[in-house]
Each structure stands twice: as C-alpha cells, then as structure tokens.
C-alpha cells in the first residue's frame, strides 16, 4: 500500500489514495472536520461494494464518535467501530431491496459523522474488506499427577484486553483426546471449571500465534477451600447477575462466578490453601442507575485449617441515563446451552458480559453505538459461531439486536497449512 500524506483541517486538501492490488483504488477527495457534523468525500476507480468493504482511516490522536455515521444524501444504514486512532465504517444492505450498496466508478460518496472533537487529522484512508481472521490451534491435556477430570468440566479461553472477539468455550469431553482446536490468534486467559470447582491451567495465560500453536495442561486436585459470595442488595430492574472475578494472585489464574442479587449465595470451590485471592466485578447497569460493586474482604488467603470463607458483596448506586435493550439469541445446539455474550461500546469497553441461551433477554445500556458478540462454542463434532452485530441505542430507537449462531463441522487443523485447506474449503 502506498503511504499517504495527512489531510489537514483546512481548505487545502491533498488527495489520499488507497491502493491494493486486489481492490479498487479509492481516493479521499475532501475532509471537513466539525463537531456539528464532519464529512469526508471519496471516489473509487471501479465499482465498489461498500457492504462487503469497510471505509477505514486513521487519526493522529484518539477519536470518539457520537451516534452513527450516515451517507449524504442517505443511501444505506451505517455503523462505526472506533479503536483508539483507527475508525471503520460498515455499510448495511439497502433497506428497500436487501441488496449490497455499490459505489459506481467515479461516483462521489460523502459520509457524515459526529466526533466529540474536530481537532484531528486523517491518514491511511482505504476502502477494503475486513482483515481476515488469522487462525492457529490449541490442544489440551491432563497434567501428570492430576486427578481424573470429569467429562462435564468446561474450559474457556477468555480474550485479553488487546484481543478482539468473545473467546471460546470447550467441554472437556470434546477436547480430552488432545486433538488440536482451531482458534483465532491472540492473547487469552484460561478459565477451567468443574461445576463450582476451580481447575488449574498451565499456563493460565498465553499468546497464540500463527506459527506457535499452544498446548495447555489442566491440573485437577481436590482442595477443601471455598468462597461463598452473597450480595444483600435487591436485584435492580433489568440488571444481570454480578460477574465476580476471582484472581489467584499467586498463579495469575482467574475464575468467574455468576452471583445473583438478594441474598442468594454463590460459591467458588476447590481453592488451594496458601494462595492469595482478590475479588473484583464490573459495574452493573439497571433502569436509571449504575451499581459499583465492592467486596468485604477484598482479598483472602485460605488456610489449611479452615474450609469456608464468606465474602459480602455490596452495590453502590448512582443515577444513570439508561435504556432497555432486547437481545435475541438463536442457533445454540440445545435449549439449555449458553454462550458468553458481550455488548461492547465503540471504545472497546464491555458494558454487558454474561452467559445467555437461546431466546430473548433484556439488558440496560446508555445511548450510543454498540457491538453484540458471542463466544464460539464446541458441542460434539460441531462448532457454533456467531458473527458480531452492530446496533444503536437511543431514547426513540428499537434498541434490539439478534445474534445468530451457525454450526459447522469441526475440521482437522494441519500445522503449517493455509486456513482454507485446514477448514476443508
């Protein structure tokens, strides 16, 4: 790709040209930053499908957007994703026909969007397909000396802050053979559980790369230590359970406990004596209020002569303009199967992160643009994946989104082969 000069916030606009041997050459002809509505206008040298290609650019400083972008004049619905200094505009199919929106060769296309600040400069403008997901593999084994791991144990790969997606969930029954499992490259935290029993993962955190498939050993031992969490606050309207994060500060491992409100206890068991544990939880949104979660005590080190430790969980409310959002999930393999589902804002912050099954469920968020994503699940010989969905929340909007899971056969992973061969395409 040819390097491009930055566009300055002035009347003198130097064209930015996006060149790629497989795609159209699209030139940014003008850019007019304004808090009341910035615009950019571009043309492409050949017919370009804007539904399958993303309008992308970088800014010289982090940028935040208010609301959703739109074409001027209106042509098709758009959504935006912002990651620090990188902006992507995605175009939906035409409402009237369901067909893709095609920019004709030489046609001037203008996009309007609303930044919180007009003090930015654009570079690296391009119109291209989303970057392909790069896959590698991970395999699992039972550590020598471990107790037998029950088939019902679950192993989750939770993405670290610098890794996109919503992770993966495996049943020990499906992975105990040691066969390689296909996952996207990135950094993950390993969370292994048998019911409420914590299972040690070695390593507990890792980075998976294209040329470095990962191997994870699970070490299951029976310990007497257990934490009992209780939230005394009555459940707020439309509030999800509290996502209690238990971090083993000795090993770095993390476990999650879904804690109901209203004095309904939840436990984490099989805790090793001598390790230090700390507790945290993200804020929970309810109708008109946000709840900050705290723990008493905030850290604990179990001892060999005591089994149970009670932790009180408190919630402090503050007023918050929120709106109900209805999430519909379909395609999971069974009526009882759940997937970890998240709602993420344009800055990458997860405002909702909770297990959800098939059907409808209502949450609360503030107004803005969000992305709904679900973890990939393996069940038997099938993988269940869902494409992330963008949606808008406003006072007058429909405030709903649909996450559709689609099953595909588990394909063997052959190290060093291209992904499309490994997937049998």
NUKOL-739482 format. One record per residue (C-alpha): x, y, z; residue number from 0. Coordinates in steps of 0.25 Angstrom, whole numbers. Layout:
// NUKOL-739482
@px:X | py:Y | pz:Z | seq:NUM
...
This chain:
// NUKOL-739482
@px:0 | py:0 | pz:0 | seq:0
@px:5 | py:14 | pz:-3 | seq:1
@px:8 | py:23 | pz:8 | seq:2
@px:-2 | py:35 | pz:9 | seq:3
@px:0 | py:49 | pz:13 | seq:4
@px:-9 | py:54 | pz:25 | seq:5
@px:-21 | py:62 | pz:22 | seq:6
@px:-21 | py:75 | pz:29 | seq:7
@px:-33 | py:82 | pz:35 | seq:8
@px:-32 | py:93 | pz:24 | seq:9
@px:-38 | py:96 | pz:11 | seq:10
@px:-25 | py:91 | pz:4 | seq:11
@px:-28 | py:76 | pz:3 | seq:12
@px:-17 | py:67 | pz:-2 | seq:13
@px:-24 | py:54 | pz:-8 | seq:14
@px:-21 | py:41 | pz:-1 | seq:15
@px:-21 | py:29 | pz:-9 | seq:16
@px:-23 | py:15 | pz:-4 | seq:17
@px:-16 | py:5 | pz:-14 | seq:18
@px:-17 | py:-10 | pz:-12 | seq:19
@px:-14 | py:-20 | pz:-24 | seq:20
@px:-27 | py:-28 | pz:-21 | seq:21
@px:-36 | py:-16 | pz:-19 | seq:22
@px:-41 | py:-3 | pz:-25 | seq:23
@px:-33 | py:10 | pz:-23 | seq:24
@px:-41 | py:19 | pz:-15 | seq:25
@px:-37 | py:34 | pz:-13 | seq:26
@px:-41 | py:43 | pz:-1 | seq:27
@px:-44 | py:56 | pz:-8 | seq:28
@px:-48 | py:65 | pz:3 | seq:29
@px:-49 | py:64 | pz:19 | seq:30
@px:-56 | py:75 | pz:27 | seq:31
@px:-55 | py:73 | pz:42 | seq:32
@px:-67 | py:79 | pz:50 | seq:33
@px:-73 | py:75 | pz:63 | seq:34
@px:-86 | py:79 | pz:57 | seq:35
@px:-84 | py:68 | pz:46 | seq:36
@px:-71 | py:64 | pz:40 | seq:37
@px:-71 | py:60 | pz:25 | seq:38
@px:-62 | py:52 | pz:16 | seq:39
@px:-64 | py:50 | pz:1 | seq:40
@px:-57 | py:40 | pz:-7 | seq:41
@px:-57 | py:33 | pz:-21 | seq:42
@px:-53 | py:19 | pz:-26 | seq:43
@px:-47 | py:16 | pz:-39 | seq:44
@px:-57 | py:4 | pz:-41 | seq:45
@px:-70 | py:-1 | pz:-36 | seq:46
@px:-68 | py:-4 | pz:-21 | seq:47
@px:-77 | py:-12 | pz:-12 | seq:48
@px:-78 | py:-3 | pz:1 | seq:49
@px:-86 | py:-14 | pz:8 | seq:50
@px:-74 | py:-24 | pz:8 | seq:51
@px:-63 | py:-14 | pz:8 | seq:52
@px:-60 | py:-5 | pz:20 | seq:53
@px:-58 | py:10 | pz:19 | seq:54
@px:-45 | py:11 | pz:28 | seq:55
@px:-36 | py:22 | pz:33 | seq:56
@px:-26 | py:26 | pz:44 | seq:57
@px:-26 | py:39 | pz:52 | seq:58
@px:-14 | py:46 | pz:58 | seq:59
@px:-20 | py:45 | pz:72 | seq:60
@px:-31 | py:36 | pz:79 | seq:61
@px:-45 | py:40 | pz:74 | seq:62
@px:-59 | py:37 | pz:79 | seq:63
@px:-71 | py:38 | pz:71 | seq:64
@px:-85 | py:42 | pz:76 | seq:65
@px:-97 | py:34 | pz:69 | seq:66
@px:-95 | py:27 | pz:56 | seq:67
@px:-90 | py:31 | pz:42 | seq:68
@px:-98 | py:33 | pz:30 | seq:69
@px:-97 | py:35 | pz:15 | seq:70
@px:-100 | py:49 | pz:10 | seq:71
@px:-110 | py:48 | pz:3 | seq:72
@px:-115 | py:36 | pz:11 | seq:73
@px:-113 | py:23 | pz:3 | seq:74
@px:-111 | py:12 | pz:13 | seq:75
@px:-110 | py:10 | pz:28 | seq:76
@px:-96 | py:10 | pz:34 | seq:77
@px:-89 | py:7 | pz:47 | seq:78
@px:-76 | py:11 | pz:53 | seq:79
@px:-65 | py:4 | pz:60 | seq:80
@px:-54 | py:12 | pz:67 | seq:81
@px:-41 | py:6 | pz:73 | seq:82
@px:-33 | py:18 | pz:79 | seq:83
@px:-28 | py:24 | pz:66 | seq:84
@px:-34 | py:15 | pz:56 | seq:85
@px:-48 | py:17 | pz:50 | seq:86
@px:-56 | py:7 | pz:42 | seq:87
@px:-70 | py:10 | pz:35 | seq:88
@px:-78 | py:-2 | pz:32 | seq:89
@px:-90 | py:-1 | pz:22 | seq:90
@px:-103 | py:-10 | pz:23 | seq:91
@px:-110 | py:-15 | pz:11 | seq:92
@px:-120 | py:-6 | pz:5 | seq:93
@px:-133 | py:-5 | pz:13 | seq:94
@px:-142 | py:-5 | pz:0 | seq:95
@px:-136 | py:-17 | pz:-7 | seq:96
@px:-127 | py:-24 | pz:3 | seq:97
@px:-116 | py:-23 | pz:-8 | seq:98
@px:-102 | py:-18 | pz:-5 | seq:99
@px:-99 | py:-3 | pz:-7 | seq:100
@px:-90 | py:-1 | pz:-19 | seq:101
@px:-82 | py:11 | pz:-21 | seq:102
@px:-81 | py:13 | pz:-36 | seq:103
@px:-67 | py:16 | pz:-42 | seq:104
@px:-64 | py:31 | pz:-41 | seq:105
@px:-77 | py:34 | pz:-33 | seq:106
@px:-74 | py:44 | pz:-21 | seq:107
@px:-78 | py:37 | pz:-8 | seq:108
@px:-80 | py:46 | pz:4 | seq:109
@px:-80 | py:41 | pz:19 | seq:110
@px:-85 | py:50 | pz:30 | seq:111
@px:-81 | py:46 | pz:45 | seq:112
@px:-81 | py:54 | pz:58 | seq:113
@px:-68 | py:54 | pz:66 | seq:114
@px:-67 | py:59 | pz:80 | seq:115
@px:-55 | py:68 | pz:75 | seq:116
@px:-52 | py:74 | pz:62 | seq:117
@px:-37 | py:74 | pz:65 | seq:118
@px:-32 | py:63 | pz:57 | seq:119
@px:-25 | py:59 | pz:44 | seq:120
@px:-27 | py:47 | pz:35 | seq:121
@px:-17 | py:38 | pz:29 | seq:122
@px:-17 | py:24 | pz:23 | seq:123
@px:-31 | py:25 | pz:16 | seq:124
@px:-35 | py:12 | pz:10 | seq:125
@px:-47 | py:4 | pz:5 | seq:126
@px:-45 | py:-11 | pz:7 | seq:127
@px:-51 | py:-23 | pz:12 | seq:128
@px:-49 | py:-26 | pz:27 | seq:129
@px:-35 | py:-32 | pz:31 | seq:130
@px:-37 | py:-47 | pz:30 | seq:131
@px:-36 | py:-55 | pz:43 | seq:132
@px:-23 | py:-62 | pz:45 | seq:133
@px:-25 | py:-75 | pz:52 | seq:134
@px:-15 | py:-85 | pz:59 | seq:135
@px:-18 | py:-96 | pz:69 | seq:136
@px:-18 | py:-100 | pz:83 | seq:137
@px:-18 | py:-114 | pz:89 | seq:138
@px:-21 | py:-119 | pz:103 | seq:139
@px:-16 | py:-130 | pz:112 | seq:140
@px:-18 | py:-135 | pz:127 | seq:141
@px:-5 | py:-132 | pz:135 | seq:142
@px:3 | py:-143 | pz:140 | seq:143
@px:-2 | py:-145 | pz:155 | seq:144
@px:-15 | py:-139 | pz:153 | seq:145
@px:-28 | py:-145 | pz:158 | seq:146
@px:-37 | py:-150 | pz:146 | seq:147
@px:-44 | py:-138 | pz:140 | seq:148
@px:-59 | py:-141 | pz:139 | seq:149
@px:-65 | py:-140 | pz:125 | seq:150
@px:-74 | py:-129 | pz:129 | seq:151
@px:-63 | py:-119 | pz:132 | seq:152
@px:-63 | py:-107 | pz:124 | seq:153
@px:-50 | py:-99 | pz:118 | seq:154
@px:-52 | py:-85 | pz:114 | seq:155
@px:-42 | py:-76 | pz:106 | seq:156
@px:-45 | py:-62 | pz:110 | seq:157
@px:-39 | py:-51 | pz:101 | seq:158
@px:-29 | py:-41 | pz:108 | seq:159
@px:-31 | py:-27 | pz:106 | seq:160
@px:-23 | py:-26 | pz:93 | seq:161
@px:-30 | py:-37 | pz:87 | seq:162
@px:-44 | py:-36 | pz:79 | seq:163
@px:-55 | py:-46 | pz:79 | seq:164
@px:-62 | py:-52 | pz:91 | seq:165
@px:-53 | py:-65 | pz:93 | seq:166
@px:-56 | py:-80 | pz:93 | seq:167
@px:-63 | py:-90 | pz:101 | seq:168
@px:-60 | py:-105 | pz:101 | seq:169
@px:-65 | py:-117 | pz:108 | seq:170
@px:-54 | py:-126 | pz:114 | seq:171
@px:-61 | py:-138 | pz:107 | seq:172
@px:-59 | py:-132 | pz:94 | seq:173
@px:-44 | py:-128 | pz:95 | seq:174
@px:-38 | py:-138 | pz:105 | seq:175
@px:-33 | py:-146 | pz:93 | seq:176
@px:-22 | py:-135 | pz:91 | seq:177
@px:-27 | py:-132 | pz:77 | seq:178
@px:-24 | py:-118 | pz:72 | seq:179
@px:-35 | py:-108 | pz:73 | seq:180
@px:-35 | py:-96 | pz:63 | seq:181
@px:-35 | py:-82 | pz:70 | seq:182
@px:-32 | py:-68 | pz:65 | seq:183
@px:-18 | py:-63 | pz:69 | seq:184
@px:-17 | py:-54 | pz:81 | seq:185
@px:-15 | py:-54 | pz:96 | seq:186
@px:-25 | py:-62 | pz:105 | seq:187
@px:-27 | py:-64 | pz:120 | seq:188
@px:-31 | py:-79 | pz:122 | seq:189
@px:-42 | py:-82 | pz:132 | seq:190
@px:-45 | py:-97 | pz:135 | seq:191
@px:-57 | py:-101 | pz:144 | seq:192
@px:-64 | py:-114 | pz:148 | seq:193
@px:-77 | py:-108 | pz:153 | seq:194
@px:-72 | py:-99 | pz:164 | seq:195
@px:-58 | py:-106 | pz:165 | seq:196
@px:-47 | py:-98 | pz:160 | seq:197
@px:-37 | py:-106 | pz:152 | seq:198
@px:-23 | py:-100 | pz:150 | seq:199
@px:-18 | py:-98 | pz:136 | seq:200
@px:-3 | py:-98 | pz:132 | seq:201
@px:-1 | py:-88 | pz:127 | seq:202
@px:-12 | py:-79 | pz:132 | seq:203
@px:-10 | py:-68 | pz:121 | seq:204
@px:-3 | py:-69 | pz:108 | seq:205
@px:-2 | py:-63 | pz:94 | seq:206
@px:-5 | py:-72 | pz:82 | seq:207
@px:2 | py:-68 | pz:69 | seq:208
@px:1 | py:-74 | pz:55 | seq:209
@px:14 | py:-81 | pz:56 | seq:210
@px:13 | py:-85 | pz:70 | seq:211
@px:1 | py:-94 | pz:73 | seq:212
@px:-2 | py:-95 | pz:88 | seq:213
@px:-3 | py:-106 | pz:98 | seq:214
@px:-10 | py:-105 | pz:111 | seq:215
@px:-9 | py:-115 | pz:122 | seq:216
@px:-20 | py:-116 | pz:133 | seq:217
@px:-17 | py:-120 | pz:147 | seq:218
@px:-29 | py:-124 | pz:156 | seq:219
@px:-27 | py:-126 | pz:170 | seq:220
@px:-37 | py:-127 | pz:182 | seq:221
@px:-36 | py:-116 | pz:192 | seq:222
@px:-45 | py:-112 | pz:203 | seq:223
@px:-45 | py:-97 | pz:202 | seq:224
@px:-57 | py:-90 | pz:197 | seq:225
@px:-62 | py:-75 | pz:196 | seq:226
@px:-77 | py:-72 | pz:198 | seq:227
@px:-81 | py:-59 | pz:192 | seq:228
@px:-94 | py:-52 | pz:196 | seq:229
@px:-100 | py:-39 | pz:190 | seq:230
@px:-110 | py:-33 | pz:200 | seq:231
@px:-115 | py:-23 | pz:190 | seq:232
@px:-129 | py:-26 | pz:184 | seq:233
@px:-128 | py:-28 | pz:169 | seq:234
@px:-130 | py:-15 | pz:161 | seq:235
@px:-139 | py:-16 | pz:149 | seq:236
@px:-133 | py:-22 | pz:137 | seq:237
@px:-120 | py:-24 | pz:144 | seq:238
@px:-111 | py:-36 | pz:141 | seq:239
@px:-104 | py:-45 | pz:151 | seq:240
@px:-92 | py:-39 | pz:157 | seq:241
@px:-79 | py:-44 | pz:149 | seq:242
@px:-70 | py:-47 | pz:161 | seq:243
@px:-55 | py:-49 | pz:156 | seq:244
@px:-47 | py:-57 | pz:166 | seq:245
@px:-32 | py:-55 | pz:163 | seq:246
@px:-21 | py:-64 | pz:169 | seq:247
@px:-10 | py:-54 | pz:171 | seq:248
@px:0 | py:-66 | pz:173 | seq:249
@px:-2 | py:-72 | pz:160 | seq:250
@px:-9 | py:-61 | pz:152 | seq:251
@px:-21 | py:-70 | pz:149 | seq:252
@px:-35 | py:-64 | pz:148 | seq:253
@px:-49 | py:-70 | pz:151 | seq:254
@px:-63 | py:-65 | pz:149 | seq:255
@px:-75 | py:-66 | pz:158 | seq:256
@px:-89 | py:-62 | pz:154 | seq:257
@px:-95 | py:-56 | pz:166 | seq:258
@px:-110 | py:-54 | pz:168 | seq:259
@px:-115 | py:-42 | pz:176 | seq:260
@px:-124 | py:-42 | pz:188 | seq:261
@px:-116 | py:-51 | pz:198 | seq:262
@px:-115 | py:-63 | pz:188 | seq:263
@px:-101 | py:-69 | pz:191 | seq:264
@px:-91 | py:-74 | pz:180 | seq:265
@px:-79 | py:-82 | pz:182 | seq:266
@px:-65 | py:-84 | pz:177 | seq:267
@px:-59 | py:-97 | pz:182 | seq:268
@px:-46 | py:-105 | pz:181 | seq:269
@px:-37 | py:-94 | pz:186 | seq:270
@px:-23 | py:-97 | pz:189 | seq:271
@px:-18 | py:-93 | pz:203 | seq:272
@px:-7 | py:-82 | pz:203 | seq:273
@px:-10 | py:-75 | pz:190 | seq:274
@px:-15 | py:-61 | pz:191 | seq:275
@px:-28 | py:-57 | pz:184 | seq:276
@px:-34 | py:-44 | pz:181 | seq:277
@px:-48 | py:-40 | pz:176 | seq:278
@px:-54 | py:-30 | pz:166 | seq:279
@px:-66 | py:-28 | pz:158 | seq:280
@px:-70 | py:-18 | pz:146 | seq:281
@px:-81 | py:-8 | pz:149 | seq:282
@px:-95 | py:-13 | pz:147 | seq:283
@px:-106 | py:-5 | pz:139 | seq:284
@px:-120 | py:-5 | pz:143 | seq:285
@px:-132 | py:4 | pz:140 | seq:286
@px:-127 | py:18 | pz:142 | seq:287
@px:-116 | py:14 | pz:151 | seq:288
@px:-102 | py:9 | pz:151 | seq:289
@px:-96 | py:0 | pz:162 | seq:290
@px:-82 | py:0 | pz:166 | seq:291
@px:-78 | py:-14 | pz:173 | seq:292
@px:-69 | py:-15 | pz:185 | seq:293
@px:-65 | py:-27 | pz:194 | seq:294
@px:-62 | py:-29 | pz:208 | seq:295
@px:-52 | py:-34 | pz:210 | seq:296
@px:-45 | py:-30 | pz:196 | seq:297
@px:-34 | py:-41 | pz:197 | seq:298
@px:-33 | py:-54 | pz:204 | seq:299
@px:-22 | py:-65 | pz:207 | seq:300
@px:-29 | py:-78 | pz:210 | seq:301
@px:-22 | py:-87 | pz:221 | seq:302
@px:-21 | py:-102 | pz:222 | seq:303
@px:-30 | py:-102 | pz:235 | seq:304
@px:-42 | py:-94 | pz:230 | seq:305
@px:-51 | py:-98 | pz:219 | seq:306
@px:-61 | py:-87 | pz:216 | seq:307
@px:-60 | py:-72 | pz:215 | seq:308
@px:-71 | py:-63 | pz:214 | seq:309
@px:-70 | py:-50 | pz:205 | seq:310
@px:-80 | py:-39 | pz:206 | seq:311
@px:-83 | py:-32 | pz:193 | seq:312
@px:-88 | py:-18 | pz:193 | seq:313
@px:-94 | py:-9 | pz:182 | seq:314
@px:-94 | py:6 | pz:182 | seq:315
@px:-104 | py:12 | pz:172 | seq:316
@px:-102 | py:25 | pz:164 | seq:317
@px:-112 | py:31 | pz:155 | seq:318
@px:-110 | py:28 | pz:140 | seq:319
@px:-118 | py:30 | pz:127 | seq:320
@px:-120 | py:16 | pz:122 | seq:321
@px:-130 | py:9 | pz:112 | seq:322
@px:-135 | py:-5 | pz:111 | seq:323
@px:-128 | py:-13 | pz:100 | seq:324
@px:-134 | py:-27 | pz:95 | seq:325
@px:-124 | py:-37 | pz:91 | seq:326
@px:-129 | py:-49 | pz:83 | seq:327
@px:-120 | py:-61 | pz:82 | seq:328
@px:-123 | py:-73 | pz:73 | seq:329
@px:-116 | py:-85 | pz:67 | seq:330
@px:-109 | py:-91 | pz:80 | seq:331
@px:-109 | py:-106 | pz:80 | seq:332
@px:-119 | py:-109 | pz:92 | seq:333
@px:-129 | py:-102 | pz:100 | seq:334
@px:-120 | py:-101 | pz:112 | seq:335
@px:-107 | py:-98 | pz:105 | seq:336
@px:-102 | py:-84 | pz:108 | seq:337
@px:-91 | py:-75 | pz:102 | seq:338
@px:-83 | py:-64 | pz:107 | seq:339
@px:-89 | py:-51 | pz:101 | seq:340
@px:-84 | py:-37 | pz:102 | seq:341
@px:-88 | py:-23 | pz:98 | seq:342
@px:-77 | py:-14 | pz:95 | seq:343
@px:-76 | py:1 | pz:93 | seq:344
@px:-69 | py:8 | pz:82 | seq:345
@px:-57 | py:10 | pz:91 | seq:346
@px:-56 | py:-5 | pz:93 | seq:347
@px:-62 | py:-5 | pz:107 | seq:348
@px:-71 | py:-17 | pz:111 | seq:349
@px:-83 | py:-12 | pz:117 | seq:350
@px:-90 | py:-25 | pz:118 | seq:351
@px:-83 | py:-39 | pz:119 | seq:352
@px:-92 | py:-50 | pz:123 | seq:353
@px:-96 | py:-65 | pz:119 | seq:354
@px:-108 | py:-65 | pz:110 | seq:355
@px:-116 | py:-76 | pz:104 | seq:356
@px:-126 | py:-77 | pz:92 | seq:357
@px:-137 | py:-67 | pz:93 | seq:358
@px:-139 | py:-52 | pz:97 | seq:359
@px:-133 | py:-45 | pz:109 | seq:360
@px:-133 | py:-31 | pz:113 | seq:361
@px:-122 | py:-22 | pz:118 | seq:362
@px:-119 | py:-7 | pz:120 | seq:363
@px:-109 | py:2 | pz:114 | seq:364
@px:-107 | py:16 | pz:112 | seq:365
@px:-109 | py:22 | pz:98 | seq:366
@px:-99 | py:20 | pz:87 | seq:367
@px:-94 | py:10 | pz:77 | seq:368
@px:-90 | py:-4 | pz:82 | seq:369
@px:-86 | py:-17 | pz:77 | seq:370
@px:-92 | py:-31 | pz:81 | seq:371
@px:-83 | py:-43 | pz:81 | seq:372
@px:-83 | py:-57 | pz:86 | seq:373
@px:-73 | py:-67 | pz:89 | seq:374
@px:-70 | py:-79 | pz:80 | seq:375
@px:-75 | py:-92 | pz:85 | seq:376
@px:-72 | py:-106 | pz:82 | seq:377
@px:-82 | py:-117 | pz:84 | seq:378
@px:-80 | py:-131 | pz:80 | seq:379
@px:-74 | py:-130 | pz:66 | seq:380
@px:-79 | py:-116 | pz:63 | seq:381
@px:-74 | py:-102 | pz:65 | seq:382
@px:-84 | py:-92 | pz:67 | seq:383
@px:-80 | py:-78 | pz:63 | seq:384
@px:-88 | py:-64 | pz:62 | seq:385
@px:-84 | py:-52 | pz:54 | seq:386
@px:-83 | py:-39 | pz:63 | seq:387
@px:-95 | py:-30 | pz:61 | seq:388
@px:-95 | py:-15 | pz:62 | seq:389
@px:-107 | py:-7 | pz:67 | seq:390
@px:-111 | py:6 | pz:72 | seq:391
@px:-117 | py:10 | pz:85 | seq:392
@px:-125 | py:23 | pz:87 | seq:393
@px:-138 | py:28 | pz:94 | seq:394
@px:-146 | py:26 | pz:82 | seq:395
@px:-140 | py:14 | pz:75 | seq:396
@px:-144 | py:0 | pz:75 | seq:397
@px:-132 | py:-4 | pz:83 | seq:398
@px:-131 | py:-18 | pz:79 | seq:399
@px:-121 | py:-28 | pz:73 | seq:400
@px:-120 | py:-42 | pz:68 | seq:401
@px:-109 | py:-52 | pz:70 | seq:402
@px:-110 | py:-64 | pz:61 | seq:403
@px:-101 | py:-76 | pz:63 | seq:404
@px:-98 | py:-85 | pz:51 | seq:405
@px:-92 | py:-99 | pz:53 | seq:406
@px:-80 | py:-104 | pz:45 | seq:407
@px:-73 | py:-118 | pz:45 | seq:408
@px:-60 | py:-118 | pz:53 | seq:409
@px:-49 | py:-118 | pz:43 | seq:410
@px:-35 | py:-124 | pz:46 | seq:411
@px:-24 | py:-114 | pz:48 | seq:412
@px:-12 | py:-117 | pz:40 | seq:413
@px:0 | py:-109 | pz:45 | seq:414
@px:6 | py:-100 | pz:34 | seq:415
@px:-5 | py:-102 | pz:24 | seq:416
@px:-13 | py:-90 | pz:20 | seq:417
@px:-26 | py:-88 | pz:27 | seq:418
@px:-35 | py:-90 | pz:15 | seq:419
@px:-29 | py:-104 | pz:13 | seq:420
@px:-30 | py:-108 | pz:28 | seq:421
@px:-44 | py:-104 | pz:28 | seq:422
@px:-47 | py:-113 | pz:16 | seq:423
@px:-51 | py:-101 | pz:7 | seq:424
